[in-house]
Amino acid sequence: MPTKGLSNERLENYEKILIEEKEQTQRIINNINDIQRRGNKDQSGDLSSYSIHQADMGTDTDESEKRVYILNKELEKIKEINSALRRIYDKSYGICEICGCYIPENRLKIVPYARFCIECKSKEEKNTRRK
């Protein structure tokens, strides 16, 4: 584990990374919302693209459920990113919320909104799986 916190320069760098990640995630959310709003209509608003065959309707439903799943994951990611940005602003970014140790930078590079060190995240996942 690192023994010291991140410098202001590193915090600013992670802030930029998180803001970029948030913008990218928001674009995905907006795209999914646009697709869901349009439904099965094509770009012109023509309803002739609605599925008539039962198998096609099932495929449409499956695709819609996948989009909802992805949308929920992306919305959760936005919450995590916002939380990480708050931690940057209050200078607690990079500190594990469970054990209070510093999160290694190699973890933050992969998951910039990480709240836990690798050890605590592993324990948390094991506890979640047991429930």
MODELLER restraints for C-alpha pairs under 7 A, 6 or more apart:
rsr = mdl.restraints
at = mdl.atoms
rsr.add(forms.Gaussian(group=physical.xy_distance, feature=features.Distance(at['CA:1:A'], at['CA:102:A']), mean=6.43, stdev=0.5))
rsr.add(forms.Gaussian(group=physical.xy_distance, feature=features.Distance(at['CA:1:A'], at['CA:104:A']), mean=6.20, stdev=0.5))
rsr.add(forms.Gaussian(group=physical.xy_distance, feature=features.Distance(at['CA:2:A'], at['CA:102:A']), mean=5.92, stdev=0.5))
rsr.add(forms.Gaussian(group=physical.xy_distance, feature=features.Distance(at['CA:2:A'], at['CA:104:A']), mean=6.20, stdev=0.5))
rsr.add(forms.Gaussian(group=physical.xy_distance, feature=features.Distance(at['CA:5:A'], at['CA:102:A']), mean=6.73, stdev=0.5))
rsr.add(forms.Gaussian(group=physical.xy_distance, feature=features.Distance(at['CA:11:A'], at['CA:88:A']), mean=6.36, stdev=0.5))
rsr.add(forms.Gaussian(group=physical.xy_distance, feature=features.Distance(at['CA:14:A'], at['CA:112:A']), mean=6.94, stdev=0.5))
rsr.add(forms.Gaussian(group=physical.xy_distance, feature=features.Distance(at['CA:15:A'], at['CA:85:A']), mean=6.45, stdev=0.5))
rsr.add(forms.Gaussian(group=physical.xy_distance, feature=features.Distance(at['CA:15:A'], at['CA:88:A']), mean=7.00, stdev=0.5))
rsr.add(forms.Gaussian(group=physical.xy_distance, feature=features.Distance(at['CA:18:A'], at['CA:81:A']), mean=6.29, stdev=0.5))
rsr.add(forms.Gaussian(group=physical.xy_distance, feature=features.Distance(at['CA:18:A'], at['CA:112:A']), mean=6.66, stdev=0.5))
rsr.add(forms.Gaussian(group=physical.xy_distance, feature=features.Distance(at['CA:22:A'], at['CA:78:A']), mean=6.16, stdev=0.5))
rsr.add(forms.Gaussian(group=physical.xy_distance, feature=features.Distance(at['CA:22:A'], at['CA:81:A']), mean=6.57, stdev=0.5))
rsr.add(forms.Gaussian(group=physical.xy_distance, feature=features.Distance(at['CA:25:A'], at['CA:74:A']), mean=6.25, stdev=0.5))
rsr.add(forms.Gaussian(group=physical.xy_distance, feature=features.Distance(at['CA:25:A'], at['CA:78:A']), mean=6.98, stdev=0.5))
rsr.add(forms.Gaussian(group=physical.xy_distance, feature=features.Distance(at['CA:29:A'], at['CA:71:A']), mean=5.96, stdev=0.5))
rsr.add(forms.Gaussian(group=physical.xy_distance, feature=features.Distance(at['CA:29:A'], at['CA:74:A']), mean=6.64, stdev=0.5))
rsr.add(forms.Gaussian(group=physical.xy_distance, feature=features.Distance(at['CA:32:A'], at['CA:67:A']), mean=6.45, stdev=0.5))
rsr.add(forms.Gaussian(group=physical.xy_distance, feature=features.Distance(at['CA:32:A'], at['CA:71:A']), mean=6.76, stdev=0.5))
rsr.add(forms.Gaussian(group=physical.xy_distance, feature=features.Distance(at['CA:40:A'], at['CA:49:A']), mean=6.20, stdev=0.5))
rsr.add(forms.Gaussian(group=physical.xy_distance, feature=features.Distance(at['CA:40:A'], at['CA:50:A']), mean=5.50, stdev=0.5))
rsr.add(forms.Gaussian(group=physical.xy_distance, feature=features.Distance(at['CA:41:A'], at['CA:47:A']), mean=5.08, stdev=0.5))
rsr.add(forms.Gaussian(group=physical.xy_distance, feature=features.Distance(at['CA:41:A'], at['CA:49:A']), mean=5.92, stdev=0.5))
rsr.add(forms.Gaussian(group=physical.xy_distance, feature=features.Distance(at['CA:41:A'], at['CA:50:A']), mean=6.76, stdev=0.5))
rsr.add(forms.Gaussian(group=physical.xy_distance, feature=features.Distance(at['CA:42:A'], at['CA:49:A']), mean=6.46, stdev=0.5))
rsr.add(forms.Gaussian(group=physical.xy_distance, feature=features.Distance(at['CA:51:A'], at['CA:57:A']), mean=5.38, stdev=0.5))
rsr.add(forms.Gaussian(group=physical.xy_distance, feature=features.Distance(at['CA:80:A'], at['CA:113:A']), mean=5.98, stdev=0.5))
rsr.add(forms.Gaussian(group=physical.xy_distance, feature=features.Distance(at['CA:81:A'], at['CA:113:A']), mean=5.39, stdev=0.5))
rsr.add(forms.Gaussian(group=physical.xy_distance, feature=features.Distance(at['CA:84:A'], at['CA:93:A']), mean=6.51, stdev=0.5))
rsr.add(forms.Gaussian(group=physical.xy_distance, feature=features.Distance(at['CA:84:A'], at['CA:113:A']), mean=5.13, stdev=0.5))
rsr.add(forms.Gaussian(group=physical.xy_distance, feature=features.Distance(at['CA:87:A'], at['CA:93:A']), mean=4.50, stdev=0.5))
rsr.add(forms.Gaussian(group=physical.xy_distance, feature=features.Distance(at['CA:94:A'], at['CA:102:A']), mean=5.64, stdev=0.5))
rsr.add(forms.Gaussian(group=physical.xy_distance, feature=features.Distance(at['CA:94:A'], at['CA:103:A']), mean=5.11, stdev=0.5))
rsr.add(forms.Gaussian(group=physical.xy_distance, feature=features.Distance(at['CA:95:A'], at['CA:101:A']), mean=5.62, stdev=0.5))
rsr.add(forms.Gaussian(group=physical.xy_distance, feature=features.Distance(at['CA:95:A'], at['CA:102:A']), mean=4.43, stdev=0.5))
rsr.add(forms.Gaussian(group=physical.xy_distance, feature=features.Distance(at['CA:95:A'], at['CA:103:A']), mean=5.57, stdev=0.5))
rsr.add(forms.Gaussian(group=physical.xy_distance, feature=features.Distance(at['CA:96:A'], at['CA:102:A']), mean=5.98, stdev=0.5))
rsr.add(forms.Gaussian(group=physical.xy_distance, feature=features.Distance(at['CA:96:A'], at['CA:103:A']), mean=5.93, stdev=0.5))
rsr.add(forms.Gaussian(group=physical.xy_distance, feature=features.Distance(at['CA:96:A'], at['CA:115:A']), mean=5.63, stdev=0.5))
rsr.add(forms.Gaussian(group=physical.xy_distance, feature=features.Distance(at['CA:96:A'], at['CA:116:A']), mean=4.31, stdev=0.5))
rsr.add(forms.Gaussian(group=physical.xy_distance, feature=features.Distance(at['CA:96:A'], at['CA:117:A']), mean=5.40, stdev=0.5))
rsr.add(forms.Gaussian(group=physical.xy_distance, feature=features.Distance(at['CA:97:A'], at['CA:115:A']), mean=5.93, stdev=0.5))
rsr.add(forms.Gaussian(group=physical.xy_distance, feature=features.Distance(at['CA:97:A'], at['CA:116:A']), mean=5.80, stdev=0.5))
rsr.add(forms.Gaussian(group=physical.xy_distance, feature=features.Distance(at['CA:98:A'], at['CA:116:A']), mean=6.64, stdev=0.5))
rsr.add(forms.Gaussian(group=physical.xy_distance, feature=features.Distance(at['CA:98:A'], at['CA:120:A']), mean=6.68, stdev=0.5))
rsr.add(forms.Gaussian(group=physical.xy_distance, feature=features.Distance(at['CA:103:A'], at['CA:116:A']), mean=6.78, stdev=0.5))
rsr.add(forms.Gaussian(group=physical.xy_distance, feature=features.Distance(at['CA:103:A'], at['CA:117:A']), mean=4.78, stdev=0.5))
rsr.add(forms.Gaussian(group=physical.xy_distance, feature=features.Distance(at['CA:108:A'], at['CA:114:A']), mean=6.31, stdev=0.5))
